[in-house]
Amino acid sequence: MADKFTEEISHFIGFFHITLENARAREAYNEFSFTKVDVDVEKLPVHTSDFAAPFELLGFEPGFGYRSPAPDHWYVLTKPVEPQFISVARTVGHHSDDRVLPDTPNYGFNTAQSSTVHFVAPEIQAPGSVVNHFNQAISLSDDDYFSVGGHGLTFSPEPIDDGAVLKGFEEAAALSPLGDLARPGSSDEMVGVIKTIIEQLEEAPGGEDAVQVHISASSIDGIYVNGELVEEAPALEDHHAFAKDGGEADDADDSEVEESGAGENSNTWTMDDGTVAIEVSVEVHTGGNTLINNVVLQNFWTGATVTIVAGDHIEANAIIQINALWNTDAITSAVSDWTHDAAANEMFNIATFDHLDTSAGATSDAAANDGYPAFWAVTEIHGDLMIVNWLEQIIFMSDDDVGILSSSGVTTSVVAGDNYGVNHASVFELGFSYDLIIIGGSIFDANIIHQMNVLFDNDFVGATADFQTSGESSVSSSENLLWNQARIATIGDSDRFDSLSQDQLTTLASFANGQGSIAPELLSDEAFAGLQGLRVLYVSGDLINLQYIRQTNILGDSDQIALAMDAIAPNLDAGWTIETGSNALLNNATIIDLDSVGKTYVGGQQYSQETLFQAELISGQPDFGNPDPDALVNEAVLFLDDSMLDPDDHSTASDHSCLPSDYDGHSGDGVNSMIGH
């Protein structure tokens, strides 16, 4: 039966065709109409569908709990109920190759009543190698030139060269115990990089004046801030606010503006006599740059309760942090009565080493278990297993501004900085867990975090000979923040290492020969108590686990500012605000790495090394030698009044370094943001 909509359409079309036929053959229809037999056709009932929605859609529930269903057991019982005495033949599943071992020892069972239990071992997925190379780079040149006000002057000192910043970077990089490492492209190169890192960390010299701490030991625990062991790390939000344009303060300002009725022109107000007054001020910000490198790396790719290594086990964890600052300023004496921001530069090196011991609080209840595993399933990797994340982040920013300002009786705001650069990477690798991992080669494990901040903030603020002001004014040339924060957290028992036993050597030899049998004594390991089957991973080569993070911030913010008077109507009551610092260079990196969740048995050498290196370099270069900053300003400033120059004398203009029309010493973007009201 058709639905009601189809029926209605069908009836409509049917009526339409009847009407059409009547119009076409009306005469014939009328002649034979008496022969029409009246037939009562029962109209089909139209059923209305009952629609109901018994389930109500709810919104997002963050606390909704979900528990995945338990997996089906692929193994069989090692202790059958009947008969009580039975010899169980162990079965090995090697990928899809299932076989029964013929020479299975009898565990005290009655051989006369023995029987063999067969089962098909499942196919276990191998983890596979993971190699990620990340390269995040930001380069920005924001070298502005601005001239504001009716001063009628030009100011064109020599532009700041980025070569000085790069030279400072080389000086800071020379402090690091690690040199430049080439990005590895093969397993041999990765092993070579890890060995090179260990050699450089062992041979690194100490005792530098800039070095805050240099520790190299088999294990480091705790939080270190600028070389000191502390209980709690400082919080970034206590030293830097990211939301400059939001917050309660801005809301309060907005409400005050609405109550005053000033609207958008909040810099004006109406006097008692009806005249409109304007706030006369000059505000310039040439700093305020923020550079951020952020990485969160979580590696849980593979782990096992028991790990057997035929070769060596080499482990290295290191955090290297360097902050370098050049902040030598030359400020004119004409602003000596201004408010000088007393906020100093802040530099933080914060390093945390965490070791999560999985054996803490664990108790063995082997006696309460029914037995030990009788079956195992194996997945093999022929060759090396690589778990590599190589991340490099760098931000290079140049914000060397040149400007000359005067007050022209209006509200002037110049923002020639306030740039924002962010590199961010988040890696979460969740792989496979096994009961037993067998490594035919060696294990190379390294977690390295290298962080560096380099800031050049050598500012120059001078004034013309006639400059003076009596308004409320302030100047700030520092308040920079250099922040390095790193954390390495490894999961694994501190005393998990032991030498190989004879049954483990026998098992290694069996897998190396392709037989894939596990010694009975190994199956009786306390770690396997209560398990009825084993999940086994066999790697014929090396296991290479390399997590490398390198973060670098380089900022050149050396500004040259000249203060002048308006040539037509100088205003002494203008308020001035000059800010040439307040930069933030931030590095943050976290590595959480799964080493093991149980015991590791090593046939060769076991080597563990952890290194912490923190350094802080504060340079007094360039040494201005207490110069008069006004001298350079007055030498570089040229009065453009034609009456002051001989019409035939053009040497003055060339001698005073006037800004030519095709000047390209700075970027052509002008000012990042300049507003005059």
Steps between C-alpha positions, in 0.01 A plus 500: 500500500634840404543775754247777530702750300535263207130429508408866499729569205364199315141612557579849386669380182217258438236771529705719272511235226124436530428870456730514200336202337159653557611811318637303206213251450203677648260408214578132502487493873157661506357259242595193693456643840175308546696177482711602801466262788506659837762327705562600854872495555601500861753765578814370655551629851789739559695392802676767702842389611558515872829679565662491841842588635542306823862610540576861588820645357717643772787745486872437548574300814872532591465253783350223291688180575573236239653162563603295201382138494745238619684321218429138427763269648699331231677262734394175663517399862835369618336297774206303360236387742482147358716304487711626788824370355561614144800587288438819307695558182598865464399664177679790338325741270751675278297748298266259319738203545346283772683191610527258791839450657584128508743505790282645768618412851262334742429700815445211739185383327417136456625409154282192492194716506650783296331662210584787271296819480526696174389853430543757225703795622381839382695729274660781703552832329858622502557860613708606200752785492404863553727777373379861506702804400352838589655831396309813601659836419379860517695794362373857532658836423306791645759781485285813491577866437247758619483875536212644702412862578571844361866510591617558142804279554641176371684238701697237312771328706680194376258204495565212737665207331373148573860382493542608863205284605634197314840551656336505842320177413831335416641615833204353687506176297866453592391444861294193408660160559325377184600610156292510185367153428419389149154359456541120472348315209575134576522272799880509491496879498254505791725275706792725404313811617423341838864400546613849398264659753639279777860582407435875485318500833784309665769727356318829564714744703362665811581796718386779265385818670172483314429139599239472774516124537657205320403159636578167342394184685335166445173649627375853576178569685321820588439853376786738431444874455801704392732237643322458832301195612150612602178340617270673251554653158392861435187553293522687171173684557658670803758664276328548165145577391398388153158672489606860465171617355263316732425470864318681774707813464384557143141432600526764768647747253216434256240560769666827596495612138131418468416687821693807390319502169824556313447199279784425265658845542602431858800729463274807486267663750284809523612792716272709719493777241387256231831469326639156415835408649725222373746286686844597379736205523759300311521124549749277322557124534791355307528174697238265636596210272407144599683192370370156602628149430287225653527121471321217681627154406352184652648170391326179609577310182602166649569348840505165677498345843826319421759615246795288394791669320778297346732800460546831684248732660607864450287777651556879504272781617608864482359850545710794376370854563670829416372858537709781350414870533659816367317797657719809507296820460594864448225733627508879470525712814205702369269232640670476839189632673275246327380188672740218425346158506688309768397156367817309430570230247407147605679185387392148590649159430262236637578129464312202641606135505227251592533125537174311529568175681234247405609258774411740780227344711480187285483168680542154357209261540648216299407250767135585457509450124410181324823461311724629223446545127498193279469673161650799328441693181793670329531786254838567344681802360795411281747786537488808723201648678523881499296742708634843406360851537734777390354848558674829427335836564659837433370857497717784370353845532648842428317802644760777485297821475608858429269790575475868585202638688354830617171604653270694266214556741318171426488148633769300323554126528773308317537123518809386312535160668252269671577214263393145580664178382400149610634155415297217649515123467318228691584134441325210673610151403301215653607164368495145630575324826650153532575256773847424367729694264810327367768718338762320295725808486531797737274773639593865444276739692548879507281796600657838426359851551712797389364852562653841430381863517707787358382860537667821381319797658758780483279810480598859429275792602628851436353850474557822310658793680169683550296199616310545826175385652312549825221241460475169676730267307671164529769301322570125512782323320517162674240264657594218263425134578719210389341167591626145447293219649559131433387171647613144433284229659598137451288200596702212634629353824831638616632152591352317205831391345651156549727262313377220276434158647570171329137443403486849349816431301344177379189688391707761315690227317175327407354817347827583325494154339143543388350241735314751717472286812497638854685321777270347763689676780428836334130421490517449875615861552312662786399785266293252295317346795129479434530545125364223282673619183783733399510774239857507371684751279829394345733757337799346328692830485525807727229694678571872444298749704610858429297804609677826412363852546694817416339841559662835418373859529707787359375857524669826407309794652754782504302822451619855430257773605539877470280745698436847357276804544224608268638773272175704491313457828710308755295350783682454829204343680485193278527162671759260362520120520798325347539122516785331316518168688238260643593216267428135585706208367340173612606138451300212643559130435378177659603142424319208661667176397413139579816304572359189663222378725704223656844338499765535231767233462816605316761274348756772430581838655239703686567877490283781638580869496292808580629854452371839608663815364373851572677823408419870512701748296453874561729717290583866539580538132483731322675723749369850435749640749244735662456713187262791462219352289392850402824547306413237242147634469610857435764384254250291307216753509479754219278805508316511171424873514637648176570832672764332713696378199690678230307444174826408330630287784393138473783353701311520828229268382750239386712537813208442736387167362158614383256223427499466119185434305621156398616407849488123544689452825178382668206295391245685292204409716521832683354464846326186616219716640488877543186690605465874549184655649 
